[in-house]
Amino acid sequence: MAFVWTGLLLIVLRALAIEPVASWPWLWVLTPFACAFVWFEVVEPLFRLGREADPGLEIAEARRKRIEAMFPHFRFKRRPGRGQAASGDAAR
């Protein structure tokens, strides 16, 4: 996020013609945004920074596996999401 704030600051300084930023080419002024793009799209996903796994998903998956192990003939069925009609409701 620091790259984004730095880029915004440089754009404001360039727009207000404050030296030394006013004499810099636009390429150098916009470079922090390119760095931010690389950071958020490459570095964070590559090293899984800033994103922790949702523990609720792991608990739900463990619960589902435990129930299926206790009752081998029972299988979870997906519920229709919001905006989707349940089976038989679409014809009415």
N, C-alpha and C positions, 0 to 999 in steps of 0.2 A: 504494500500500500504506500510505502514511502516513495516508490518510483512515481506513482500517480500524483502524489502531492508535489513532488519536485517538478514534474512536468507541468502541472498547473501553475506553479510559482514562476517557472521560466516563461510560460506563455504570457502571463500577466506582466512580467518585467519587460518582455519583448514588445507587447502591445502598448505599454506606457513609455516606451523608448528610454528605458533606464539603462545606462551603461554599466557594465560592459556587455550585458546580454543583448542590447539593441544592435550591436555590431556582429553578433554571432549569426551564422547561417541557420536557416530553419531546421536543417538536418540535426544540428547539435541541440536545438531547443526541443525537438520532438523525440530525441533518443531515449529519455526516461520512459516514454510510453512503450517503445519497442522492448525495453528491458522489462517493464511490467508484464507485457504480453508473454515474453519468454518465461518469466518467473511463474505466472499463474497457469500457463498452458503446458509447460514442459517440466520445470523443476518440481513444483508441488505435486503433480500426479506421479512423477517418477520416484520421488522419495516419500510419498504419502504424507506430506507436511500439512498441518492444519486441518486434517480430516480424520476424525476418530470414528471407528466403527460404532454403530448404534448397538448398545448392549441388549436392547429390547428384541432386535432381530435374532440374535444368537439364542436368547432365552426361548423365543417362540419356536425356533427351529429345533432346539433340544426337546421342548415339550411335545412337538409334533412327532419326532422320532420315538420318544418314549411311549406315547400313546399307540403308535403304529406297531411297536414291538410287543406291547401288552395285548393288543387286539389285532391280530394279523389280517383279518378280513375287513377291518375298518380302514377307509382311506379318506383323507381330507379332500373335500371338493372346494374349488374356488367359488367364492360368492361373486355375483355380478357386481360390477362397480357402479358408482353413481352415474345416472344417465343411461344405463343399460337396462333393458327390460329383462325380467326373469323369464325363464322358459314358460311359454304359454301365454304370457301377458302381451306379447307383441301382436297376437292375432285379434285381440279384443279391441 
